[in-house]
Amino acid sequence: MLTTLKNNLLKNKLVVTLLALLCTALWGTAFAAIKQGYKIFSIESNDIPSMLVFAGVRFFSAGVVVYIALTIMRKKFFVPKQRELVKMASLGIMQTALQYIFLYVALVFVTGTKSSIYTSFSAFLGVLLAPLFFKGDKITAKKLIGCCIGFCGIVLINIGGGNFIGEFSFIGDSFLFLSNLCGALGNIFAKKISKDSDPVFVSAAQLTIGGGLLIIIGMLFSGGIAFTSLDCFIVMAYLSLISSVSFAIWTVLLKHNDVSIISTFTLMIPVFGTITSGIVLGENIFTIPNLISILLVTAGIVFVNLRRKVNEHN
């Protein structure tokens, strides 16, 4: 009975919306924290190997935190079976390692603005790819229109302030697309694995494996970071904490809901990122383009979820 109640709660629209917004808000705050982290750790903008090590330590420690918390709450140790381990390793490689390798390499060739716009494009990929893997997750006009509305909001929040998108770069644009494709496929794969495994354990395993791989690859190319002050530990602890909480909750949501519905909430990440960066950097974020953008993104998410509401009453 308790299991049924929990499952129903995790499918409740209000609960799902609040939890998904919490995840995207946490990921949004990561943008400002990462920028501060680069300064504190003295990582140059073109030092990709050190960025990979930085990200690897963040995700690896986040995975360890999730595993420890899960062990304490469930009062037992989780050991994956061989088949589970292969699946979790594949997820870690795709959703954590490859996604961030492609992203960091791409940022050498394209602007951060273009990266933010591409990130929102992953919502489209989730809507388009999910039906290929899940029969019940269908492409609908409302889902596509909702994504388009939200995408317009992301474009507006990036170019409304005069930000420069930049020219086409084959390597940069291709790698940005591949990064978001890995993220979208990662969501799908996470849902499939979570069907027969504990979603929180899946999250812990993929973060640890993916993070560990990033550390190894970064160090192989002479990357590295040094904890030289208390600020280094504080920033890394914060980034690890938000990653552990957000990925664990996100994987649980994917287990109990359509991938296309959950993926749509990723449109909020650039919005929360802009708001947080504005607050941290002391910039004026209450501009007309920003406010209109937030309204468009919100409207897009509401539009997508309206379809779910209609289905629930039929």
C-alpha positions as MATLAB code, in Angstrom:
seq = 'MLTTLKNNLLKNKLVVTLLALLCTALWGTAFAAIKQGYKIFSIESNDIPSMLVFAGVRFFSAGVVVYIALTIMRKKFFVPKQRELVKMASLGIMQTALQYIFLYVALVFVTGTKSSIYTSFSAFLGVLLAPLFFKGDKITAKKLIGCCIGFCGIVLINIGGGNFIGEFSFIGDSFLFLSNLCGALGNIFAKKISKDSDPVFVSAAQLTIGGGLLIIIGMLFSGGIAFTSLDCFIVMAYLSLISSVSFAIWTVLLKHNDVSIISTFTLMIPVFGTITSGIVLGENIFTIPNLISILLVTAGIVFVNLRRKVNEHN';
ca = [
       0.000    0.000    0.000;
       2.817    2.401    0.874;
       4.531    1.565   -2.409;
       1.341    2.307   -4.350;
       0.898    5.598   -2.492;
       4.494    6.595   -3.245;
       4.145    5.699   -6.925;
       0.923    7.697   -7.230;
       2.541   10.652   -5.484;
       5.471   10.612   -7.914;
       2.995   10.789  -10.802;
       0.990   13.666   -9.322;
       1.319   16.696  -11.625;
       1.944   19.196   -8.832;
       4.543   17.007   -7.114;
       6.275   16.216  -10.409;
       6.317   19.895  -11.396;
       7.754   21.037   -8.067;
      10.430   18.329   -8.013;
      11.394   18.904  -11.659;
      11.629   22.658  -11.052;
      13.799   21.986   -8.003;
      16.182   19.936  -10.156;
      16.375   22.542  -12.912;
      16.815   25.329  -10.357;
      19.748   23.471   -8.803;
      21.300   22.844  -12.219;
      20.724   26.504  -13.068;
      22.689   27.661  -10.024;
      25.564   25.445  -11.138;
      26.469   27.862  -13.965;
      27.484   30.634  -11.569;
      29.119   28.180   -9.151;
      31.195   26.620  -11.935;
      32.398   30.053  -13.086;
      33.422   30.871   -9.531;
      35.031   27.455   -9.256;
      37.196   28.064  -12.316;
      38.446   31.302  -10.746;
      39.118   29.744   -7.345;
      40.889   26.715   -8.848;
      42.719   28.966  -11.368;
      41.459   27.018  -14.388;
      42.005   28.884  -17.664;
      39.199   29.104  -20.238;
      41.129   26.915  -22.712;
      42.291   24.300  -20.181;
      39.826   21.577  -21.159;
      41.664   18.700  -19.394;
      41.515   20.520  -16.042;
      37.843   21.331  -16.652;
      37.200   17.625  -17.172;
      38.983   16.791  -13.915;
      36.992   19.529  -12.155;
      33.714   18.107  -13.497;
      34.850   14.567  -12.756;
      35.573   15.296   -9.104;
      32.186   17.013   -8.855;
      30.231   14.078  -10.272;
      32.303   11.322   -8.673;
      31.874   12.820   -5.203;
      28.171   13.400   -5.919;
      27.773    9.717   -6.753;
      29.506    8.725   -3.531;
      27.231   11.056   -1.532;
      24.113    9.545   -3.137;
      25.329    5.999   -2.446;
      26.126    6.748    1.212;
      22.749    8.444    1.719;
      20.946    5.536    0.029;
      22.800    2.983    2.160;
      21.899    4.819    5.362;
      18.226    5.265    4.414;
      17.718    1.688    3.177;
      20.019    0.179    5.836;
      21.740   -2.099    3.345;
      24.590   -2.080    0.857;
      23.727   -2.012   -2.836;
      25.887   -4.158   -5.105;
      24.972   -4.229   -8.808;
      24.689   -7.505  -10.658;
      26.955   -7.932  -13.670;
      24.186   -7.059  -16.134;
      23.178   -4.026  -14.050;
      26.772   -2.848  -13.820;
      27.178   -2.909  -17.598;
      23.991   -0.877  -18.050;
      24.920    1.617  -15.332;
      28.419    1.995  -16.752;
      26.949    2.660  -20.203;
      24.657    5.293  -18.707;
      27.553    6.929  -16.858;
      29.638    7.042  -20.024;
      26.795    8.554  -22.034;
      25.008   10.894  -19.621;
      27.995   12.134  -17.636;
      31.302   11.492  -19.423;
      30.497   11.950  -23.125;
      27.938   14.698  -22.551;
      30.468   16.883  -20.739;
      33.441   16.016  -22.949;
      31.481   17.149  -25.998;
      30.271   20.259  -24.153;
      33.682   21.451  -22.936;
      35.336   20.905  -26.319;
      32.453   22.719  -28.036;
      32.789   25.759  -25.764;
      36.256   26.376  -27.222;
      34.652   27.013  -30.619;
      31.263   28.578  -29.796;
      29.860   31.171  -27.405;
      28.216   30.418  -24.089;
      25.027   31.941  -25.479;
      24.846   29.384  -28.268;
      25.555   26.638  -25.743;
      22.610   27.776  -23.621;
      20.286   27.740  -26.634;
      21.475   24.275  -27.645;
      20.929   23.053  -24.089;
      17.253   23.951  -24.352;
      17.139   22.010  -27.621;
      17.539   18.806  -25.586;
      13.878   19.200  -24.603;
      12.955   18.734  -28.276;
      15.184   15.685  -28.515;
      13.470   14.166  -25.495;
      10.043   14.654  -27.054;
      11.148   13.315  -30.452;
      13.218   10.325  -29.288;
      11.104    9.015  -26.394;
       8.356    7.544  -28.651;
      11.002    5.407  -30.374;
      11.679    3.625  -27.075;
       8.379    3.822  -25.178;
       5.026    3.010  -26.810;
       3.015    5.033  -24.312;
       5.131    8.161  -24.792;
       3.729    9.620  -28.005;
       4.567   12.743  -29.996;
       1.645   15.167  -29.866;
       1.037   18.576  -31.402;
       0.786   20.120  -27.938;
       4.169   18.737  -26.899;
       5.832   20.126  -30.026;
       4.089   23.501  -29.764;
       4.956   23.725  -26.076;
       8.620   23.027  -26.819;
       8.610   25.652  -29.588;
       7.129   28.260  -27.249;
       9.699   27.452  -24.574;
      12.540   27.429  -27.111;
      11.566   30.926  -28.265;
      11.833   32.017  -24.658;
      15.370   30.630  -24.372;
      16.443   32.369  -27.590;
      14.964   35.641  -26.324;
      16.697   35.484  -22.943;
      20.020   34.984  -24.731;
      19.839   37.502  -27.576;
      17.523   40.016  -25.920;
      20.407   41.468  -23.955;
      22.612   41.777  -27.014;
      24.495   38.555  -26.419;
      26.514   37.288  -29.367;
      25.556   33.890  -30.763;
      28.483   33.675  -33.166;
      29.017   32.086  -36.565;
      28.582   28.432  -37.431;
      31.438   26.193  -36.322;
      31.364   22.619  -37.586;
      33.236   21.206  -34.593;
      31.584   23.492  -32.041;
      28.014   23.121  -33.270;
      28.375   19.407  -33.949;
      29.763   18.739  -30.488;
      27.034   20.842  -28.862;
      24.435   18.757  -30.662;
      26.160   15.519  -29.642;
      26.354   16.717  -26.029;
      22.618   17.328  -25.906;
      21.914   14.097  -27.777;
      23.861   12.209  -25.086;
      21.809   13.993  -22.427;
      18.504   13.144  -24.113;
      19.467    9.512  -24.715;
      20.747    9.370  -21.148;
      17.282   10.266  -19.850;
      15.762    7.497  -21.948;
      18.374    4.966  -20.883;
      17.977    5.973  -17.214;
      14.250    5.266  -17.397;
      14.850    1.862  -18.981;
      17.423    0.838  -16.367;
      15.307    2.157  -13.482;
      12.465   -0.137  -14.511;
      14.239   -3.083  -12.864;
      16.685   -1.250  -10.572;
      16.469    1.309   -7.785;
      16.556    4.721   -9.552;
      18.581    6.340   -6.767;
      21.181    3.566   -6.987;
      21.228    3.997  -10.767;
      21.933    7.691  -10.267;
      24.719    7.003   -7.759;
      26.383    4.438  -10.018;
      26.267    6.485  -13.208;
      27.586    9.612  -11.470;
      30.465    7.699   -9.874;
      31.414    5.844  -13.059;
      30.984    8.847  -15.353;
      32.784   11.164  -12.957;
      35.650    8.727  -12.506;
      36.048    8.446  -16.279;
      36.174   12.246  -16.632;
      38.931   12.419  -14.011;
      40.985    9.736  -15.775;
      40.598   11.307  -19.235;
      41.401   14.783  -17.921;
      44.527   13.567  -16.115;
      45.690   11.618  -19.180;
      45.811   14.956  -21.017;
      47.753   16.629  -18.182;
      44.739   18.164  -16.484;
      44.432   18.609  -12.763;
      43.103   20.732   -9.915;
      44.531   21.652   -6.515;
      42.548   22.332   -3.341;
      44.580   25.304   -2.107;
      41.991   27.041    0.064;
      38.790   26.542    2.014;
      36.874   28.172   -0.860;
      37.920   25.282   -3.105;
      36.301   22.770   -0.775;
      33.164   24.916   -0.343;
      32.561   25.332   -4.088;
      33.204   21.663   -4.834;
      31.002   20.565   -1.924;
      28.170   22.767   -3.186;
      28.449   21.510   -6.766;
      28.591   17.908   -5.567;
      25.565   18.421   -3.333;
      23.353   19.933   -6.034;
      24.411   17.200   -8.471;
      23.644   14.423   -6.006;
      20.207   15.813   -5.119;
      19.141   16.818   -8.632;
      20.276   13.671  -10.463;
      18.769   11.370   -7.835;
      15.385   13.125   -7.950;
      15.481   13.410  -11.751;
      16.091    9.682  -12.200;
      13.194    8.884   -9.852;
      10.921   11.190  -11.875;
      11.989    9.517  -15.122;
      11.120    6.103  -13.689;
       7.526    7.098  -12.924;
       6.723    9.541  -15.760;
       7.007    9.973  -19.525;
      10.479   11.042  -20.649;
       8.995   13.673  -22.966;
       7.114   15.304  -20.075;
      10.122   15.411  -17.744;
      12.544   16.493  -20.493;
      10.460   19.591  -21.189;
      11.411   21.008  -17.797;
      15.039   21.302  -18.962;
      13.883   24.485  -20.696;
      13.992   26.090  -17.252;
      17.716   25.446  -16.715;
      18.962   28.432  -18.788;
      16.301   30.621  -17.169;
      17.392   29.705  -13.645;
      21.002   30.025  -14.794;
      20.428   33.581  -16.002;
      18.610   34.549  -12.807;
      21.273   33.050  -10.540;
      24.179   34.499  -12.515;
      22.495   37.896  -12.431;
      22.107   37.764   -8.656;
      25.644   36.495   -8.026;
      27.255   38.944  -10.453;
      25.015   41.835   -9.434;
      23.539   42.331  -12.909;
      20.078   43.670  -13.693;
      18.073   40.595  -14.641;
      14.654   42.250  -14.477;
      14.632   43.368  -18.085;
      11.686   43.121  -20.459;
      13.327   40.390  -22.627;
      14.109   38.305  -19.528;
      10.600   38.630  -18.112;
       8.988   37.776  -21.469;
      11.374   34.831  -21.790;
      10.359   33.436  -18.404;
       6.694   33.772  -19.357;
       7.280   31.963  -22.671;
       9.206   29.099  -21.070;
       6.574   28.732  -18.356;
       3.804   28.804  -20.959;
       5.594   26.139  -22.994;
       5.900   23.789  -20.022;
       2.263   24.359  -19.035;
       1.198   23.734  -22.635;
       3.004   20.381  -22.721;
       1.505   19.280  -19.409;
      -2.027   20.259  -20.446;
      -2.031   17.244  -22.727;
      -1.380   15.043  -19.726;
      -4.275   16.616  -17.876;
      -6.663   15.890  -20.745;
      -5.500   12.279  -20.907;
      -5.994   11.790  -17.193;
      -9.672   12.759  -17.451;
     -10.347   10.557  -20.479;
];
